Amino acid sequence: MSEPYGEEPEGLPCVLSEEVTDLLMDGARRMEFYRELLAAAPEEAEGVLRRWWCEAMLDTDPAGDRLTAAALDGTLPTTAVGDLIERRRAAGLPVE
């Protein structure tokens, strides 16, 4: 059985089950997802799944349209990886 669609299984590629794709994607987008996944080389399949997983999650986010517009406009706030690592260290979290 698939993992809940709001959580990515640790250490595994993200999962988009048939039930989740039915709930989160209209027919045209669902067919596009399956077409892209089936056309992907085995080493590219995880990247396809991750991209579509992100799109499905963004579609369910109430701020999704705002975030998408800000990303496309180049106005989405960003944080440097070094800053994130420092925040995690300051909080006593692993940074491996």
Jmol script that loads the backbone (N, CA, C; Angstrom):
load data "model"
ATOM      1  N   MET A   1       0.837  -1.187   0.000  1.00  0.00           N
ATOM      2  CA  MET A   1       0.000   0.000   0.000  1.00  0.00           C
ATOM      3  C   MET A   1       0.879   1.248   0.000  1.00  0.00           C
ATOM      4  N   SER A   2       0.421   2.300  -0.571  1.00  0.00           N
ATOM      5  CA  SER A   2       1.166   3.543  -0.679  1.00  0.00           C
ATOM      6  C   SER A   2       1.203   4.288   0.641  1.00  0.00           C
ATOM      7  N   GLU A   3       2.235   5.115   0.782  1.00  0.00           N
ATOM      8  CA  GLU A   3       2.335   5.992   1.941  1.00  0.00           C
ATOM      9  C   GLU A   3       1.292   7.105   1.819  1.00  0.00           C
ATOM     10  N   PRO A   4       0.926   7.752   2.942  1.00  0.00           N
ATOM     11  CA  PRO A   4       0.002   8.885   2.840  1.00  0.00           C
ATOM     12  C   PRO A   4       0.568   9.932   1.908  1.00  0.00           C
ATOM     13  N   TYR A   5      -0.293  10.561   1.112  1.00  0.00           N
ATOM     14  CA  TYR A   5       0.219  11.450   0.077  1.00  0.00           C
ATOM     15  C   TYR A   5       0.818  12.731   0.606  1.00  0.00           C
ATOM     16  N   GLY A   6       0.630  13.063   1.877  1.00  0.00           N
ATOM     17  CA  GLY A   6       1.214  14.273   2.430  1.00  0.00           C
ATOM     18  C   GLY A   6       2.612  14.077   2.975  1.00  0.00           C
ATOM     19  N   GLU A   7       3.102  12.850   2.966  1.00  0.00           N
ATOM     20  CA  GLU A   7       4.414  12.568   3.529  1.00  0.00           C
ATOM     21  C   GLU A   7       5.224  11.760   2.531  1.00  0.00           C
ATOM     22  N   GLU A   8       6.486  12.109   2.407  1.00  0.00           N
ATOM     23  CA  GLU A   8       7.368  11.348   1.524  1.00  0.00           C
ATOM     24  C   GLU A   8       8.059  10.285   2.360  1.00  0.00           C
ATOM     25  N   PRO A   9       7.990   9.008   1.955  1.00  0.00           N
ATOM     26  CA  PRO A   9       8.660   7.960   2.709  1.00  0.00           C
ATOM     27  C   PRO A   9      10.160   8.203   2.763  1.00  0.00           C
ATOM     28  N   GLU A  10      10.728   8.120   3.940  1.00  0.00           N
ATOM     29  CA  GLU A  10      12.153   8.388   4.111  1.00  0.00           C
ATOM     30  C   GLU A  10      12.982   7.343   3.367  1.00  0.00           C
ATOM     31  N   GLY A  11      13.930   7.821   2.567  1.00  0.00           N
ATOM     32  CA  GLY A  11      14.843   6.938   1.865  1.00  0.00           C
ATOM     33  C   GLY A  11      14.261   6.278   0.629  1.00  0.00           C
ATOM     34  N   LEU A  12      13.012   6.556   0.306  1.00  0.00           N
ATOM     35  CA  LEU A  12      12.387   5.953  -0.870  1.00  0.00           C
ATOM     36  C   LEU A  12      11.888   7.042  -1.800  1.00  0.00           C
ATOM     37  N   PRO A  13      11.746   6.717  -3.086  1.00  0.00           N
ATOM     38  CA  PRO A  13      11.152   7.708  -3.979  1.00  0.00           C
ATOM     39  C   PRO A  13       9.733   8.016  -3.520  1.00  0.00           C
ATOM     40  N   CYS A  14       9.269   9.208  -3.778  1.00  0.00           N
ATOM     41  CA  CYS A  14       7.920   9.564  -3.378  1.00  0.00           C
ATOM     42  C   CYS A  14       6.914   8.691  -4.115  1.00  0.00           C
ATOM     43  N   VAL A  15       5.766   8.517  -3.504  1.00  0.00           N
ATOM     44  CA  VAL A  15       4.765   7.596  -4.011  1.00  0.00           C
ATOM     45  C   VAL A  15       3.534   8.368  -4.461  1.00  0.00           C
ATOM     46  N   LEU A  16       3.109   8.125  -5.680  1.00  0.00           N
ATOM     47  CA  LEU A  16       1.839   8.654  -6.162  1.00  0.00           C
ATOM     48  C   LEU A  16       0.996   7.441  -6.537  1.00  0.00           C
ATOM     49  N   SER A  17       0.140   7.022  -5.634  1.00  0.00           N
ATOM     50  CA  SER A  17      -0.707   5.873  -5.923  1.00  0.00           C
ATOM     51  C   SER A  17      -1.822   6.277  -6.875  1.00  0.00           C
ATOM     52  N   GLU A  18      -2.500   5.301  -7.422  1.00  0.00           N
ATOM     53  CA  GLU A  18      -3.603   5.595  -8.333  1.00  0.00           C
ATOM     54  C   GLU A  18      -4.689   6.402  -7.622  1.00  0.00           C
ATOM     55  N   GLU A  19      -4.949   6.075  -6.352  1.00  0.00           N
ATOM     56  CA  GLU A  19      -5.961   6.812  -5.593  1.00  0.00           C
ATOM     57  C   GLU A  19      -5.565   8.274  -5.428  1.00  0.00           C
ATOM     58  N   VAL A  20      -4.295   8.507  -5.163  1.00  0.00           N
ATOM     59  CA  VAL A  20      -3.811   9.876  -4.966  1.00  0.00           C
ATOM     60  C   VAL A  20      -3.864  10.653  -6.278  1.00  0.00           C
ATOM     61  N   THR A  21      -3.440  10.036  -7.362  1.00  0.00           N
ATOM     62  CA  THR A  21      -3.487  10.756  -8.633  1.00  0.00           C
ATOM     63  C   THR A  21      -4.922  11.070  -9.011  1.00  0.00           C
ATOM     64  N   ASP A  22      -5.857  10.175  -8.689  1.00  0.00           N
ATOM     65  CA  ASP A  22      -7.270  10.446  -8.962  1.00  0.00           C
ATOM     66  C   ASP A  22      -7.769  11.632  -8.158  1.00  0.00           C
ATOM     67  N   LEU A  23      -7.342  11.733  -6.907  1.00  0.00           N
ATOM     68  CA  LEU A  23      -7.794  12.818  -6.046  1.00  0.00           C
ATOM     69  C   LEU A  23      -7.143  14.156  -6.387  1.00  0.00           C
ATOM     70  N   LEU A  24      -5.871  14.134  -6.765  1.00  0.00           N
ATOM     71  CA  LEU A  24      -5.111  15.367  -6.902  1.00  0.00           C
ATOM     72  C   LEU A  24      -4.956  15.881  -8.326  1.00  0.00           C
ATOM     73  N   MET A  25      -5.270  15.068  -9.308  1.00  0.00           N
ATOM     74  CA  MET A  25      -5.048  15.498 -10.684  1.00  0.00           C
ATOM     75  C   MET A  25      -6.308  15.260 -11.511  1.00  0.00           C
ATOM     76  N   ASP A  26      -6.624  16.216 -12.362  1.00  0.00           N
ATOM     77  CA  ASP A  26      -7.741  15.996 -13.282  1.00  0.00           C
ATOM     78  C   ASP A  26      -7.286  15.002 -14.358  1.00  0.00           C
ATOM     79  N   GLY A  27      -8.207  14.548 -15.178  1.00  0.00           N
ATOM     80  CA  GLY A  27      -7.908  13.511 -16.162  1.00  0.00           C
ATOM     81  C   GLY A  27      -6.761  13.833 -17.089  1.00  0.00           C
ATOM     82  N   ALA A  28      -6.724  15.070 -17.599  1.00  0.00           N
ATOM     83  CA  ALA A  28      -5.666  15.447 -18.546  1.00  0.00           C
ATOM     84  C   ALA A  28      -4.296  15.446 -17.868  1.00  0.00           C
ATOM     85  N   ARG A  29      -4.217  16.000 -16.683  1.00  0.00           N
ATOM     86  CA  ARG A  29      -2.924  16.031 -15.974  1.00  0.00           C
ATOM     87  C   ARG A  29      -2.506  14.627 -15.563  1.00  0.00           C
ATOM     88  N   ARG A  30      -3.462  13.820 -15.144  1.00  0.00           N
ATOM     89  CA  ARG A  30      -3.147  12.446 -14.742  1.00  0.00           C
ATOM     90  C   ARG A  30      -2.572  11.679 -15.934  1.00  0.00           C
ATOM     91  N   MET A  31      -3.163  11.853 -17.134  1.00  0.00           N
ATOM     92  CA  MET A  31      -2.653  11.178 -18.320  1.00  0.00           C
ATOM     93  C   MET A  31      -1.254  11.690 -18.670  1.00  0.00           C
ATOM     94  N   GLU A  32      -1.033  12.992 -18.500  1.00  0.00           N
ATOM     95  CA  GLU A  32       0.298  13.560 -18.752  1.00  0.00           C
ATOM     96  C   GLU A  32       1.324  12.947 -17.804  1.00  0.00           C
ATOM     97  N   PHE A  33       0.944  12.799 -16.528  1.00  0.00           N
ATOM     98  CA  PHE A  33       1.828  12.185 -15.532  1.00  0.00           C
ATOM     99  C   PHE A  33       2.200  10.769 -15.961  1.00  0.00           C
ATOM    100  N   TYR A  34       1.199   9.960 -16.280  1.00  0.00           N
ATOM    101  CA  TYR A  34       1.474   8.584 -16.666  1.00  0.00           C
ATOM    102  C   TYR A  34       2.292   8.507 -17.953  1.00  0.00           C
ATOM    103  N   ARG A  35       1.997   9.362 -18.929  1.00  0.00           N
ATOM    104  CA  ARG A  35       2.767   9.389 -20.176  1.00  0.00           C
ATOM    105  C   ARG A  35       4.241   9.698 -19.883  1.00  0.00           C
ATOM    106  N   GLU A  36       4.463  10.720 -19.051  1.00  0.00           N
ATOM    107  CA  GLU A  36       5.843  11.111 -18.732  1.00  0.00           C
ATOM    108  C   GLU A  36       6.559  10.018 -17.953  1.00  0.00           C
ATOM    109  N   LEU A  37       5.882   9.408 -17.000  1.00  0.00           N
ATOM    110  CA  LEU A  37       6.497   8.353 -16.194  1.00  0.00           C
ATOM    111  C   LEU A  37       6.837   7.139 -17.057  1.00  0.00           C
ATOM    112  N   LEU A  38       5.923   6.741 -17.923  1.00  0.00           N
ATOM    113  CA  LEU A  38       6.176   5.573 -18.771  1.00  0.00           C
ATOM    114  C   LEU A  38       7.264   5.832 -19.814  1.00  0.00           C
ATOM    115  N   ALA A  39       7.432   7.072 -20.230  1.00  0.00           N
ATOM    116  CA  ALA A  39       8.456   7.409 -21.217  1.00  0.00           C
ATOM    117  C   ALA A  39       9.833   7.596 -20.595  1.00  0.00           C
ATOM    118  N   ALA A  40       9.896   7.740 -19.286  1.00  0.00           N
ATOM    119  CA  ALA A  40      11.168   8.010 -18.605  1.00  0.00           C
ATOM    120  C   ALA A  40      12.045   6.764 -18.568  1.00  0.00           C
ATOM    121  N   ALA A  41      13.338   6.997 -18.735  1.00  0.00           N
ATOM    122  CA  ALA A  41      14.301   5.918 -18.533  1.00  0.00           C
ATOM    123  C   ALA A  41      14.284   5.541 -17.057  1.00  0.00           C
ATOM    124  N   PRO A  42      14.632   4.309 -16.726  1.00  0.00           N
ATOM    125  CA  PRO A  42      14.583   3.891 -15.319  1.00  0.00           C
ATOM    126  C   PRO A  42      15.299   4.857 -14.360  1.00  0.00           C
ATOM    127  N   GLU A  43      16.453   5.383 -14.807  1.00  0.00           N
ATOM    128  CA  GLU A  43      17.201   6.294 -13.925  1.00  0.00           C
ATOM    129  C   GLU A  43      16.545   7.672 -13.816  1.00  0.00           C
ATOM    130  N   GLU A  44      15.580   7.968 -14.659  1.00  0.00           N
ATOM    131  CA  GLU A  44      14.877   9.254 -14.611  1.00  0.00           C
ATOM    132  C   GLU A  44      13.532   9.160 -13.889  1.00  0.00           C
ATOM    133  N   ALA A  45      13.045   7.954 -13.636  1.00  0.00           N
ATOM    134  CA  ALA A  45      11.700   7.765 -13.070  1.00  0.00           C
ATOM    135  C   ALA A  45      11.539   8.440 -11.715  1.00  0.00           C
ATOM    136  N   GLU A  46      12.539   8.356 -10.852  1.00  0.00           N
ATOM    137  CA  GLU A  46      12.419   8.982  -9.543  1.00  0.00           C
ATOM    138  C   GLU A  46      12.262  10.491  -9.672  1.00  0.00           C
ATOM    139  N   GLY A  47      12.998  11.113 -10.573  1.00  0.00           N
ATOM    140  CA  GLY A  47      12.877  12.552 -10.792  1.00  0.00           C
ATOM    141  C   GLY A  47      11.491  12.932 -11.293  1.00  0.00           C
ATOM    142  N   VAL A  48      10.928  12.109 -12.176  1.00  0.00           N
ATOM    143  CA  VAL A  48       9.569  12.356 -12.673  1.00  0.00           C
ATOM    144  C   VAL A  48       8.581  12.271 -11.520  1.00  0.00           C
ATOM    145  N   LEU A  49       8.708  11.226 -10.704  1.00  0.00           N
ATOM    146  CA  LEU A  49       7.812  11.076  -9.549  1.00  0.00           C
ATOM    147  C   LEU A  49       7.924  12.254  -8.595  1.00  0.00           C
ATOM    148  N   ARG A  50       9.157  12.654  -8.315  1.00  0.00           N
ATOM    149  CA  ARG A  50       9.341  13.774  -7.387  1.00  0.00           C
ATOM    150  C   ARG A  50       8.728  15.067  -7.931  1.00  0.00           C
ATOM    151  N   ARG A  51       8.912  15.355  -9.199  1.00  0.00           N
ATOM    152  CA  ARG A  51       8.346  16.584  -9.781  1.00  0.00           C
ATOM    153  C   ARG A  51       6.829  16.571  -9.691  1.00  0.00           C
ATOM    154  N   TRP A  52       6.225  15.449 -10.068  1.00  0.00           N
ATOM    155  CA  TRP A  52       4.766  15.373 -10.020  1.00  0.00           C
ATOM    156  C   TRP A  52       4.252  15.374  -8.593  1.00  0.00           C
ATOM    157  N   TRP A  53       5.018  14.769  -7.686  1.00  0.00           N
ATOM    158  CA  TRP A  53       4.646  14.801  -6.260  1.00  0.00           C
ATOM    159  C   TRP A  53       4.597  16.252  -5.790  1.00  0.00           C
ATOM    160  N   CYS A  54       5.623  17.007  -6.122  1.00  0.00           N
ATOM    161  CA  CYS A  54       5.674  18.421  -5.734  1.00  0.00           C
ATOM    162  C   CYS A  54       4.509  19.197  -6.339  1.00  0.00           C
ATOM    163  N   GLU A  55       4.208  18.938  -7.598  1.00  0.00           N
ATOM    164  CA  GLU A  55       3.082  19.631  -8.232  1.00  0.00           C
ATOM    165  C   GLU A  55       1.770  19.286  -7.539  1.00  0.00           C
ATOM    166  N   ALA A  56       1.583  18.010  -7.213  1.00  0.00           N
ATOM    167  CA  ALA A  56       0.347  17.595  -6.547  1.00  0.00           C
ATOM    168  C   ALA A  56       0.238  18.247  -5.172  1.00  0.00           C
ATOM    169  N   MET A  57       1.340  18.325  -4.441  1.00  0.00           N
ATOM    170  CA  MET A  57       1.314  18.948  -3.118  1.00  0.00           C
ATOM    171  C   MET A  57       1.072  20.451  -3.233  1.00  0.00           C
ATOM    172  N   LEU A  58       1.680  21.084  -4.221  1.00  0.00           N
ATOM    173  CA  LEU A  58       1.474  22.515  -4.426  1.00  0.00           C
ATOM    174  C   LEU A  58       0.024  22.800  -4.793  1.00  0.00           C
ATOM    175  N   ASP A  59      -0.576  21.917  -5.580  1.00  0.00           N
ATOM    176  CA  ASP A  59      -1.975  22.088  -5.964  1.00  0.00           C
ATOM    177  C   ASP A  59      -2.914  22.036  -4.766  1.00  0.00           C
ATOM    178  N   THR A  60      -2.533  21.300  -3.723  1.00  0.00           N
ATOM    179  CA  THR A  60      -3.400  21.183  -2.546  1.00  0.00           C
ATOM    180  C   THR A  60      -3.114  22.270  -1.506  1.00  0.00           C
ATOM    181  N   ASP A  61      -2.048  23.034  -1.689  1.00  0.00           N
ATOM    182  CA  ASP A  61      -1.688  24.096  -0.747  1.00  0.00           C
ATOM    183  C   ASP A  61      -2.554  25.320  -1.014  1.00  0.00           C
ATOM    184  N   PRO A  62      -3.234  25.847   0.027  1.00  0.00           N
ATOM    185  CA  PRO A  62      -4.069  27.027  -0.171  1.00  0.00           C
ATOM    186  C   PRO A  62      -3.294  28.226  -0.730  1.00  0.00           C
ATOM    187  N   ALA A  63      -1.996  28.283  -0.467  1.00  0.00           N
ATOM    188  CA  ALA A  63      -1.174  29.384  -0.968  1.00  0.00           C
ATOM    189  C   ALA A  63      -0.462  29.000  -2.267  1.00  0.00           C
ATOM    190  N   GLY A  64      -0.846  27.883  -2.859  1.00  0.00           N
ATOM    191  CA  GLY A  64      -0.156  27.371  -4.040  1.00  0.00           C
ATOM    192  C   GLY A  64      -0.085  28.353  -5.192  1.00  0.00           C
ATOM    193  N   ASP A  65      -1.195  29.026  -5.503  1.00  0.00           N
ATOM    194  CA  ASP A  65      -1.190  29.978  -6.618  1.00  0.00           C
ATOM    195  C   ASP A  65      -0.250  31.146  -6.340  1.00  0.00           C
ATOM    196  N   ARG A  66      -0.252  31.622  -5.104  1.00  0.00           N
ATOM    197  CA  ARG A  66       0.621  32.731  -4.728  1.00  0.00           C
ATOM    198  C   ARG A  66       2.085  32.302  -4.805  1.00  0.00           C
ATOM    199  N   LEU A  67       2.379  31.109  -4.303  1.00  0.00           N
ATOM    200  CA  LEU A  67       3.761  30.616  -4.337  1.00  0.00           C
ATOM    201  C   LEU A  67       4.242  30.410  -5.768  1.00  0.00           C
ATOM    202  N   THR A  68       3.377  29.853  -6.607  1.00  0.00           N
ATOM    203  CA  THR A  68       3.746  29.639  -8.007  1.00  0.00           C
ATOM    204  C   THR A  68       4.012  30.970  -8.700  1.00  0.00           C
ATOM    205  N   ALA A  69       3.122  31.933  -8.494  1.00  0.00           N
ATOM    206  CA  ALA A  69       3.300  33.251  -9.119  1.00  0.00           C
ATOM    207  C   ALA A  69       4.596  33.906  -8.640  1.00  0.00           C
ATOM    208  N   ALA A  70       4.881  33.821  -7.339  1.00  0.00           N
ATOM    209  CA  ALA A  70       6.103  34.424  -6.805  1.00  0.00           C
ATOM    210  C   ALA A  70       7.346  33.729  -7.368  1.00  0.00           C
ATOM    211  N   ALA A  71       7.291  32.409  -7.506  1.00  0.00           N
ATOM    212  CA  ALA A  71       8.435  31.680  -8.065  1.00  0.00           C
ATOM    213  C   ALA A  71       8.666  32.083  -9.519  1.00  0.00           C
ATOM    214  N   LEU A  72       7.580  32.180 -10.283  1.00  0.00           N
ATOM    215  CA  LEU A  72       7.708  32.555 -11.696  1.00  0.00           C
ATOM    216  C   LEU A  72       8.153  34.002 -11.865  1.00  0.00           C
ATOM    217  N   ASP A  73       7.752  34.874 -10.938  1.00  0.00           N
ATOM    218  CA  ASP A  73       8.150  36.288 -10.990  1.00  0.00           C
ATOM    219  C   ASP A  73       9.552  36.523 -10.444  1.00  0.00           C
ATOM    220  N   GLY A  74      10.119  35.502  -9.796  1.00  0.00           N
ATOM    221  CA  GLY A  74      11.433  35.660  -9.190  1.00  0.00           C
ATOM    222  C   GLY A  74      11.392  36.415  -7.877  1.00  0.00           C
ATOM    223  N   THR A  75      10.214  36.471  -7.243  1.00  0.00           N
ATOM    224  CA  THR A  75      10.081  37.209  -5.979  1.00  0.00           C
ATOM    225  C   THR A  75       9.887  36.292  -4.784  1.00  0.00           C
ATOM    226  N   LEU A  76       9.958  34.978  -4.990  1.00  0.00           N
ATOM    227  CA  LEU A  76       9.805  34.036  -3.888  1.00  0.00           C
ATOM    228  C   LEU A  76      11.020  34.139  -2.979  1.00  0.00           C
ATOM    229  N   PRO A  77      10.806  34.375  -1.689  1.00  0.00           N
ATOM    230  CA  PRO A  77      11.954  34.468  -0.782  1.00  0.00           C
ATOM    231  C   PRO A  77      12.755  33.160  -0.791  1.00  0.00           C
ATOM    232  N   THR A  78      14.054  33.285  -0.744  1.00  0.00           N
ATOM    233  CA  THR A  78      14.917  32.107  -0.728  1.00  0.00           C
ATOM    234  C   THR A  78      15.838  32.174   0.479  1.00  0.00           C
ATOM    235  N   THR A  79      16.395  31.024   0.821  1.00  0.00           N
ATOM    236  CA  THR A  79      17.335  30.924   1.923  1.00  0.00           C
ATOM    237  C   THR A  79      18.534  30.132   1.436  1.00  0.00           C
ATOM    238  N   ALA A  80      19.717  30.603   1.750  1.00  0.00           N
ATOM    239  CA  ALA A  80      20.936  29.899   1.347  1.00  0.00           C
ATOM    240  C   ALA A  80      21.051  28.586   2.129  1.00  0.00           C
ATOM    241  N   VAL A  81      21.593  27.571   1.484  1.00  0.00           N
ATOM    242  CA  VAL A  81      21.759  26.273   2.126  1.00  0.00           C
ATOM    243  C   VAL A  81      22.601  26.417   3.398  1.00  0.00           C
ATOM    244  N   GLY A  82      23.643  27.232   3.343  1.00  0.00           N
ATOM    245  CA  GLY A  82      24.487  27.441   4.524  1.00  0.00           C
ATOM    246  C   GLY A  82      23.696  27.981   5.705  1.00  0.00           C
ATOM    247  N   ASP A  83      22.752  28.885   5.434  1.00  0.00           N
ATOM    248  CA  ASP A  83      21.906  29.416   6.506  1.00  0.00           C
ATOM    249  C   ASP A  83      21.017  28.333   7.101  1.00  0.00           C
ATOM    250  N   LEU A  84      20.486  27.472   6.244  1.00  0.00           N
ATOM    251  CA  LEU A  84      19.643  26.379   6.733  1.00  0.00           C
ATOM    252  C   LEU A  84      20.438  25.404   7.587  1.00  0.00           C
ATOM    253  N   ILE A  85      21.657  25.107   7.149  1.00  0.00           N
ATOM    254  CA  ILE A  85      22.512  24.204   7.926  1.00  0.00           C
ATOM    255  C   ILE A  85      22.804  24.821   9.286  1.00  0.00           C
ATOM    256  N   GLU A  86      23.112  26.101   9.299  1.00  0.00           N
ATOM    257  CA  GLU A  86      23.398  26.768  10.576  1.00  0.00           C
ATOM    258  C   GLU A  86      22.176  26.755  11.494  1.00  0.00           C
ATOM    259  N   ARG A  87      21.002  26.985  10.945  1.00  0.00           N
ATOM    260  CA  ARG A  87      19.771  26.932  11.758  1.00  0.00           C
ATOM    261  C   ARG A  87      19.567  25.556  12.354  1.00  0.00           C
ATOM    262  N   ARG A  88      19.811  24.523  11.540  1.00  0.00           N
ATOM    263  CA  ARG A  88      19.646  23.149  12.047  1.00  0.00           C
ATOM    264  C   ARG A  88      20.661  22.859  13.150  1.00  0.00           C
ATOM    265  N   ARG A  89      21.897  23.285  12.952  1.00  0.00           N
ATOM    266  CA  ARG A  89      22.914  23.063  13.993  1.00  0.00           C
ATOM    267  C   ARG A  89      22.534  23.799  15.268  1.00  0.00           C
ATOM    268  N   ALA A  90      22.083  25.039  15.132  1.00  0.00           N
ATOM    269  CA  ALA A  90      21.679  25.828  16.308  1.00  0.00           C
ATOM    270  C   ALA A  90      20.521  25.177  17.045  1.00  0.00           C
ATOM    271  N   ALA A  91      19.671  24.467  16.315  1.00  0.00           N
ATOM    272  CA  ALA A  91      18.519  23.806  16.920  1.00  0.00           C
ATOM    273  C   ALA A  91      18.861  22.396  17.414  1.00  0.00           C
ATOM    274  N   GLY A  92      20.133  21.989  17.205  1.00  0.00           N
ATOM    275  CA  GLY A  92      20.556  20.662  17.634  1.00  0.00           C
ATOM    276  C   GLY A  92      20.069  19.543  16.714  1.00  0.00           C
ATOM    277  N   LEU A  93      19.745  19.886  15.473  1.00  0.00           N
ATOM    278  CA  LEU A  93      19.264  18.895  14.518  1.00  0.00           C
ATOM    279  C   LEU A  93      20.399  18.384  13.643  1.00  0.00           C
ATOM    280  N   PRO A  94      20.274  17.180  13.132  1.00  0.00           N
ATOM    281  CA  PRO A  94      21.337  16.627  12.263  1.00  0.00           C
ATOM    282  C   PRO A  94      21.443  17.398  10.951  1.00  0.00           C
ATOM    283  N   VAL A  95      22.641  17.439  10.406  1.00  0.00           N
ATOM    284  CA  VAL A  95      22.876  18.152   9.138  1.00  0.00           C
ATOM    285  C   VAL A  95      23.580  17.270   8.111  1.00  0.00           C
ATOM    286  N   GLU A  96      23.571  15.974   8.305  1.00  0.00           N
ATOM    287  CA  GLU A  96      24.254  15.056   7.373  1.00  0.00           C
ATOM    288  C   GLU A  96      23.669  15.166   6.008  1.00  0.00           C
TER     289      GLU A  96
END
end "model"
wireframe off; spacefill off
backbone 0.3
color backbone group
